[in-house]
Amino acid sequence: MPLLVVVVVQVRFGTIQDLKVTKAEADLDALETALHMYKSKHGGFPLETEGLAALTGDGEPLLRVSKDPWGNSYLYHQVAGTDSYALYSPGLDDRDNGGEGDDVILGPKQYRCVDYGVNCPPTAGQISAWTALVLAVFCLGVGLTRAFAALTPAADPGQ
């Protein structure tokens, strides 16, 4: 039974790194909302020199700006010549790749197996474990069916 729980948790929630990516995406979504609230109040996004700290303080949308799941600061850059910005986590390696590489961004992105252990092809060990689990569940089902049949009284054909 513990094996089944581990497998279900692994399938449902993925790896710890996968959970960290999901947490970073949720944080980025909240920061994006706070940036738009700031823009509504002040008429524009914070200057890059002010950074995300401009979102905190009296009357501002956030009490504090948290770190990403790897302990790094979220990165905020204004896009030159536009009223737009880039917002992302530097990710596992804590390097600013401008939203590329292992950086965590909002929006669609395929995170690489080498960086986060997600989107990896199954290993031989994983395939063996899944095969063993399916076989164990099948055997358990057959055993329970036979036990139930043995405990159920047979109908008397003479009645």
C-alpha positions, 0 to 999 in steps of 0.5 A: 500500500505505501508503494501505491501512495508514493506512485500516486503522489509522484504521478499527481504532483510530479517532482519537488522541482516541478512543484517549485516551478509551479510555485514560482509561476503562482508567485509571478502571477501575483506579482503581475497582478500587483504590477497592474494595480501599481500601474492603475494607481500611478499611471505606469509601471515602476521604474527599473531602478525602483524594481519590485520594491516599489510594490511594497509600502503604504498604500501599495499592493504588497506587504513584501516581495517574496523570494522564489522557491530557490531563494533568489529574487524575482527579476523585473526589467522594463522593455525599452521603448514600451510600457511593458516589462519582463518578469521572471525567476532566475530559476534553479541556477540563479543566473539571469538568462533574460527569461530563457534557459532554466528561468521560470516565466509566466506563459507556455514554456517547456522546462528541460529535464536536465534543469528540473527533472521534468519532461524527462523520458521514462527511465528503465527503472520507472518502466519496471516499477510501473509494470510491477505496480500494474501486475501487483494491482492485477494480482490483488484484484484476482486474489480478492475476486477469488476470495470473495467467490470462495466466501460466497455461498453457492446457490442450491440448484434444487431450490 
